[in-house]
Amino acid sequence: VSTQSTGVQIIAGIIFGNDNNFEEALRCVHSCPALEAQALTIQLYLKMDRVDLAKKEFKTMKETEDDATLTQLCGAWIHLVEGGEHSFQDASYTFQELIDKYGSNPYLLNSLSVCNLSQLKFEEGERGLLELSLIHISEPTRPY
C-alpha cells in the first residue's frame, strides 16, 4: 500500500485484519504515524495473541498522545486481554470514565459489562447488559 494516504493505509489494514491476514494488515499500517494506525496495530497484535507486542506499541502510543481517548481505549483493550483482577479493574475504570465523559453507547456498555462479569460482579454486569438491551429496543436500527 502506498504511503500517500494515511486513510487508505488504515482502511486497507482494517480490511486485511478482518480477513485475518494480519501480516498484510500490519504491513499496511507499519509506516503510518497516525494514532489510529497505532491503535489498529495494537488491535491486530491482540487478535494474534501477541500481548507483548501490543504493550510495546502501546508504550510508544502513550509517549505520543497519553491523554487521547484512543490511547485510553487501547490501554483498556490490553487490560481486558491480560486478565486478572487488577487488569479488569483498570479496564473498568477506563470504560466508566469514558461513559461519564462521553455518555453511554453500546460499545462502552458492553466492554464495561465484560469487565464486571470477569470480576464476578454479576449484578453490575447484568445491569450494563440490560441497559444495552434497552438501547437496542429503543433504537433497533442504530448501528453498533
N, C-alpha and C positions, 0 to 999 in steps of 0.2 A: 504494500500500500504506500502510495506517495506520501511524503511528509508535508505536502502542500496545505492540507486542511485538517485541523485538529478534529473537527466534527466528523469527517469521513473516517479518520483513523479510529475514533471511539465507536462509531456505528459499526464499522467492519469488525472491530473487536467484540462487540456485543453479539453480532450475527455468528461469528465463529465460535464464541463461547456458548451460545445457546445450542449450537450444533455439537458441543463437546469437543471441538477442535481447539484445545487450549494452546497448543504450540503456535498455531497461526494467530489466535486471538492475542496472545502475548506479543508476538512479533509486530502486530498492528499498532499496539499502544506503547511499545518499548521506548521509542524515542520521543514520545509525546509528553511535553512538560505540563499539560493541564492537570489540575486537581482531579477532574473527572476521570482522566486516564489512570491516575494513581489509584483511585477508588475501584475502577474496573479491574486493575491488576490485582488488587487485594481480593476482590470478589472471585477472580479466576483462581488465585492461589488457594483460597478457602475451598472452592469446588474440587480442587485437585488434592485436598487434604495436606497441603503444604503450609501449615500454620506458621512454621519458622520463616518462610519467605514472605508470608503476609505480614508478619510482625516487622520484618526488616523494611518492607515497603512502607508500612505504617509509620515507622520511626522517621523515615525521610519525609513523609507527608506531614507529620507533626512539626518538623523543623521548618517547613514551608508555611503552613497555614494551620496553626494549632487551634485557633478558635472557630474555624469554619464548621458549619453544620455537617458537611460531608465527612470531614475528619472525625467528628464525634460519632457519626453513624458507623464509619469503618472500625473505630475502636470498639463499639458495641458488637459489631458482627464478629470480631475476633474473640471478644469475651464469650459470646454465645458458643462459638465453636470450641473454645478451650474447655469450657465446662468448669465445674467446681463451684462451691458456694460463693466464694469471693468474686469470681468472674461473672457469675449470673447476677449477683448483686450490683456489680459495677454496670453491667449492661442495663439492668432495670432502672438504675438511677439515670442513665443517659436517655433511655426511651421516655421515662417520665418527665425529665427535664424538657425534652423536645415537644412532648404533648402539652406541657404547661406553657411553653413559649409559642408554639405554632398552632395549637389546637389538635384535637384527636383526628386521626384518619385511620383507615383500615390497616395500613402497613404498620404504623406505630402501635396501634392497639394489639394487633396480632403478635408483634415482637415482644411487647411488654407481657402479654399473656403467656407466651412461651417461657420467658424468664421466670415469671411467677410459678408456673407449673413445674419448671425444672428445680425450683427451690422448695417444692412441695407446699406452696401457698395456693392450695386448690381453690379456696373461696375467691381470692383476688384474681386468679387466673380465669375462673369461671365468669366473674363479673366483667372482665375485659372482653371475653368472648361473647357474652350476652350483649354488651354494648355494640360490639362489632356486628352481631346479627341484626340488631335494631337499625343500624345504619343501612345494612343491606335491604331490610324490609322497607324502610322509608325511602330509599333511593336505589331501587333494583337495577337501574341502568347505569349507575355510577361506575366508572372504570376503576379497577383495583390495580 
